Amino acid sequence: MRVEFRLPSLGADMESATLTEWLKQPGEPIHRGEAIATVETTKGLIDLEAYEDGTISEFVAAPGARLMVGAVMAHLELEGAARAPELSAQPPSAPAPPLEAPPPAAAAVTAPEAARVRLSPAARRRAHELGIAPETLAHAAAPGAIVHLQDIESLAAARPAAPGEARAAMRQAIGAAMARAKREIPHYYLGHTLDFGPARAWLAQHNAQLAVGERLIEAVLILKAVALAAARLEGFNGYWRDGRFERSAAVHVGAAIAVRGGGLVAPALLDAHAKDLAALMREFSALVTRARAGHLRSGEFTSATITVTSLGADGVDVLYPIINPPQVAIIGAGAIRDAPWVIEGRMEVRPLITLALAADHRVTDGRLGGRFLRSIAALLADPQSL
């Protein structure tokens, strides 16, 4: 079956990407989960994976082209009546055209040529924001034609980004996505402080038997506890799409990771509920390494069913996060601090952590959210159950 291979949404803050390389050629067989192209976003290089077995019929986009989310990149011949996955929570209603870069060599503009450059009001405002001088735009339109906003955006996309510009672009994209999430998702927030002592004691005993490179960290226990709780309680693991909640049987936990230059990515640990702690630790370590190197896979961006984020390493006691759509819940973990805690009527100093839940009120409510947080706490209080 002939289908279109489109640029997927790799996060709510992504609008476009640049195709850097095709990893397969027309006529070459492809297999489900195999990387077939690499694109560059504000968060680094990402390998796009095939969603079914088949072959590439033809390329539509060439390396160097900047593409909007939903743009057709290639035509595929799939084996059987397979259907492309819905990788974007809000797919465009019509195929988005690629944002092709302008001709690479723009000759110097003489005064008479510059005088003929006319900009639309929107294009003029955007050029001013980007620091692009109008006289450099003679190549963007035929003599006497008007330069539009799309021409300015294409020119900006073709310019190599300085480190400061890349950081600003990422921050702008994240800010726009989070503003949209807060505006469109009816969030509610709950916090729960728990004694992390049993988990820490078990972890010390467990790690004492292992080589340094095989030892677990506290974050992995939290990730596994969240995954198990999400698998057991309905309403926190899945997506809000087309006006309804779609529960996911598998739990793919998005792990928020700080990247170079500022900003975060939250790629998924697939089937986190079904993996033992050792396997989860190995996958988490590899994920962090590749995320900070700026090279992840598309499936890791599009699969997360719930996310865990933490600022504990920065000394933050409580983190109230914003849901990453189309997900419906996110857990924020604070720092683990020694503090007074009452145990059976007596005061002790214990390692405490506060977990905060942000959830979608269209799917769950505070009572269910409280059950979810208590379920996580119960799992961490009995770490052998992880």
C-alpha positions in Angstrom: 0.0 0.0 0.0 1.4 3.4 -1.0 1.3 6.0 1.8 2.9 9.4 2.6 5.6 9.6 5.2 5.1 12.9 6.9 7.2 14.9 9.4 5.7 13.9 12.8 5.2 16.3 15.7 8.1 15.5 18.1 6.7 17.5 21.0 4.1 20.2 21.6 6.8 22.9 21.2 7.8 21.7 17.7 6.6 23.5 14.6 9.2 22.6 12.0 12.5 20.8 11.4 15.3 20.6 8.9 15.9 17.4 7.0 19.6 16.7 7.4 20.0 13.2 5.9 18.2 10.3 4.4 19.5 7.1 5.9 17.8 4.8 3.3 17.5 5.1 -0.5 14.5 4.5 -2.8 13.8 0.8 -3.3 15.7 -0.2 -0.2 13.8 -2.3 2.3 12.8 -0.6 5.6 11.7 -2.3 8.8 9.5 -1.2 11.6 11.4 0.9 14.2 14.4 1.4 11.8 15.8 4.9 11.4 15.2 6.1 7.9 15.9 9.9 8.1 17.5 12.4 10.4 16.1 15.9 11.1 17.4 18.8 13.2 15.1 20.6 15.6 15.8 23.1 18.3 16.4 20.1 20.6 19.1 18.5 18.5 19.3 15.7 15.9 16.4 13.2 15.8 16.2 10.0 13.9 12.8 9.4 12.3 11.7 5.7 12.4 9.7 3.6 10.1 6.3 2.6 11.5 5.9 -0.5 9.3 7.9 -2.8 7.0 8.1 -1.8 3.4 10.2 0.2 1.0 10.8 3.9 0.1 9.2 4.7 -3.3 10.5 8.2 -3.7 11.8 11.2 -1.8 9.7 14.3 -1.7 12.0 16.5 0.5 15.7 16.9 -0.1 18.4 17.2 2.6 18.6 20.9 3.7 14.8 21.5 3.3 13.1 23.0 6.3 9.7 21.3 6.8 6.6 22.2 8.8 5.1 19.4 11.0 2.9 17.3 8.7 4.8 18.0 5.5 5.2 15.0 3.2 8.8 13.8 3.2 8.6 10.7 1.1 6.2 8.1 -0.4 6.4 4.5 1.1 5.2 1.2 -0.1 4.1 -0.7 3.0 3.6 -4.4 3.3 -0.1 -5.2 4.0 -2.8 -2.7 4.8 -0.8 -0.8 7.4 -1.8 2.7 8.6 0.6 5.5 9.5 0.4 6.3 13.2 -1.0 9.5 14.5 2.2 11.1 15.6 0.9 14.6 16.1 -1.7 15.5 18.7 -2.9 18.2 16.4 -2.2 17.2 12.8 -2.7 19.9 10.2 -5.9 19.8 8.3 -4.1 19.9 5.0 -0.5 18.9 4.0 1.9 21.6 5.1 4.2 22.8 2.5 7.9 22.5 3.0 9.8 25.6 4.0 12.6 25.4 1.4 15.7 27.4 2.0 16.3 30.3 -0.4 19.2 30.1 -2.9 22.4 29.7 -1.1 24.3 32.5 -2.9 22.8 35.9 -2.7 24.8 38.5 -4.6 25.5 41.9 -3.3 22.6 44.3 -3.9 23.1 47.6 -5.6 21.2 50.6 -4.5 18.7 50.6 -7.4 17.9 46.8 -6.8 17.4 47.4 -3.1 15.0 50.2 -3.8 12.7 47.7 -5.6 12.4 45.5 -2.5 8.9 45.8 -1.0 7.8 44.0 2.2 4.4 43.3 3.5 3.7 44.8 7.0 4.0 41.4 8.7 7.3 40.7 6.8 8.7 44.1 7.8 7.9 43.5 11.5 9.4 40.1 11.4 12.6 41.2 9.6 13.0 43.9 12.2 12.6 41.3 15.0 15.3 39.1 13.4 17.6 41.9 12.6 17.4 41.3 8.8 18.0 44.4 6.7 15.5 44.9 3.9 18.3 45.6 1.4 19.5 42.0 1.8 16.2 40.6 0.6 16.4 41.3 -3.1 16.8 37.5 -3.9 13.6 36.6 -2.0 11.3 37.9 -4.6 11.3 38.9 -8.3 11.9 42.6 -9.1 8.9 44.6 -8.1 7.3 41.7 -6.1 6.4 41.9 -2.5 8.4 39.9 0.1 6.0 38.2 2.5 6.3 36.8 6.0 7.0 33.3 4.7 10.0 34.6 2.8 11.4 36.1 5.9 10.9 32.9 7.9 12.6 30.8 5.2 15.5 33.2 5.1 15.9 33.0 8.9 15.7 29.2 8.8 18.5 29.1 6.3 20.9 31.1 8.4 23.2 29.2 10.7 22.0 29.8 14.2 24.5 31.1 16.7 24.5 29.4 20.2 22.6 32.3 21.7 20.0 32.2 18.9 19.5 28.4 19.3 18.9 28.8 23.0 16.5 31.7 22.4 14.7 29.6 19.7 14.3 26.6 22.1 13.1 28.8 24.9 10.6 30.5 22.7 9.3 27.2 21.4 9.0 25.7 24.9 7.3 28.9 26.2 4.7 28.9 23.4 3.9 25.2 23.9 3.5 25.5 27.7 1.4 28.7 27.3 -0.9 26.7 25.0 -1.0 23.8 27.4 -2.0 26.0 30.4 -4.6 27.7 28.3 -6.2 24.6 26.8 -5.8 22.0 29.6 -7.8 22.4 32.8 -5.0 21.6 35.2 -5.4 20.6 38.9 -2.4 20.2 41.3 -1.8 18.0 44.3 1.3 17.5 46.4 2.3 14.6 48.7 5.3 14.4 51.0 6.6 11.0 51.8 9.4 9.3 53.7 12.0 8.2 51.3 14.0 6.4 54.0 12.8 2.8 53.1 13.7 3.3 49.4 17.1 4.9 50.3 18.0 2.0 52.7 17.0 -0.6 50.2 19.0 1.1 47.5 22.1 1.3 49.6 21.9 -2.5 50.4 21.1 -3.4 46.8 24.0 -1.3 45.3 26.5 -2.7 47.8 26.3 -6.0 45.9 26.9 -4.4 42.5 29.8 -3.0 40.5 29.9 0.8 40.3 28.7 0.8 36.7 25.6 -1.3 37.5 24.3 0.6 40.5 20.9 2.2 40.6 20.1 5.8 41.4 17.1 7.2 43.3 15.5 8.7 40.1 15.0 5.2 38.6 13.0 4.1 41.7 10.7 7.1 41.2 10.3 6.4 37.5 9.4 2.8 38.1 7.0 3.6 40.9 5.2 6.1 38.7 5.0 3.6 35.9 3.5 0.9 38.1 1.0 3.3 39.6 0.0 4.6 36.2 -0.5 1.0 35.0 -2.9 0.3 37.9 -5.0 3.4 38.0 -7.0 4.5 35.0 -7.0 8.1 33.9 -3.4 9.1 34.2 -1.7 7.1 31.4 -2.6 8.0 27.9 -3.7 10.9 25.6 -6.5 13.4 25.2 -7.4 13.4 21.5 -10.4 14.5 19.6 -12.3 15.4 22.7 -11.9 12.2 24.6 -9.3 10.3 26.7 -7.4 7.4 25.0 -6.0 5.1 27.7 -2.7 3.4 26.9 -2.2 -0.2 28.2 1.6 0.3 28.0 3.3 2.8 30.2 6.0 4.9 28.4 7.4 7.3 30.9 8.8 10.5 29.6 11.9 11.5 31.6 12.6 15.2 31.6 16.3 15.8 30.8 18.2 19.1 30.8 20.1 19.6 27.6 23.1 21.7 26.7 22.3 25.3 26.0 19.3 25.3 28.3 15.8 23.8 27.9 14.5 20.3 28.4 13.6 17.2 26.4 11.4 14.4 27.7 12.0 11.3 25.7 10.2 8.1 26.7 11.4 5.0 28.5 9.3 2.5 26.7 7.3 -0.1 28.7 8.8 1.2 31.9 6.1 -0.7 34.0 7.2 -4.1 32.6 11.0 -3.7 33.0 13.1 -4.6 36.0 15.1 -1.8 37.7 18.5 -2.9 36.2 17.1 -2.7 32.6 15.4 0.6 33.4 18.7 2.0 34.8 20.6 1.0 31.6 18.0 2.5 29.3 17.8 5.7 31.4 21.5 6.2 31.4 21.7 5.7 27.6 18.7 8.0 27.1 20.4 10.8 29.1 23.7 10.3 27.2 22.0 10.6 23.8 19.7 13.4 24.8 22.7 15.5 25.9 24.6 14.6 22.8 21.6 15.9 20.8 20.7 12.6 19.1 17.4 10.9 19.9 14.9 8.8 18.0 11.4 10.0 16.9 9.7 7.1 18.8 11.2 8.3 22.0 9.6 11.7 21.5 6.2 10.6 20.3 5.5 7.7 22.6 5.4 9.1 26.2 2.1 8.4 28.0 3.0 10.2 31.2 6.1 12.4 32.2 8.3 12.7 35.3 10.3 15.8 35.8 12.6 16.8 38.7 14.5 19.8 40.0 15.8 18.0 43.1 19.4 18.3 41.9 18.9 22.1 41.9 17.6 22.1 45.5 14.0 22.7 44.7 11.6 21.4 47.3 8.4 21.3 45.3 8.0 21.4 41.5 4.5 22.0 40.1 4.9 21.1 36.4 2.8 21.8 33.3 1.2 18.8 31.4 2.9 18.0 28.1 0.0 17.5 25.6 -1.5 15.2 24.5 -0.6 13.5 27.8 -3.0 14.0 30.7 -0.7 13.9 33.7 2.9 14.7 34.9 4.7 14.2 38.1 7.2 16.7 39.5 9.8 15.5 42.1 11.5 17.8 44.5 14.8 17.4 46.4 15.2 14.7 49.1 15.9 16.5 52.3 16.4 15.5 55.9 13.5 17.0 58.0 11.5 16.2 61.1 8.9 13.5 60.6 6.5 11.9 63.1 6.6 8.1 63.3 4.2 6.3 65.7 4.0 9.4 67.9 7.7 10.1 68.1 9.7 12.7 66.1 12.6 11.6 63.9 14.7 13.1 61.2 13.9 11.4 58.0 14.8 11.9 54.2 11.6 13.4 52.8 10.5 14.1 49.2 7.5 15.9 47.9 5.9 14.6 44.7 3.5 17.0 42.9 0.9 15.8 40.4 -0.5 18.0 37.6 -3.4 16.3 35.9 -6.2 17.0 33.4 -9.5 17.7 35.0 -11.3 16.5 31.9 -10.1 12.9 32.8 -9.6 12.7 36.5 -10.3 14.7 39.7 -8.6 15.5 43.0 -9.8 12.4 44.7 -8.4 10.1 42.0 -5.2 12.2 41.9 -4.8 11.6 45.6 -5.1 7.9 45.1 -2.5 8.0 42.4 0.0 9.9 44.6 -0.6 7.5 47.5 -0.1 4.5 45.2 3.3 5.9 44.2 4.2 6.5 47.9 3.2 2.9 48.8 5.4 1.5 46.1 8.4 3.6 47.3 7.7 2.5 50.9 8.1 -1.1 49.7 11.0 -0.9 47.2 11.3 -4.7 46.8 7.9 -4.5 45.0 9.5 -2.4 42.2 
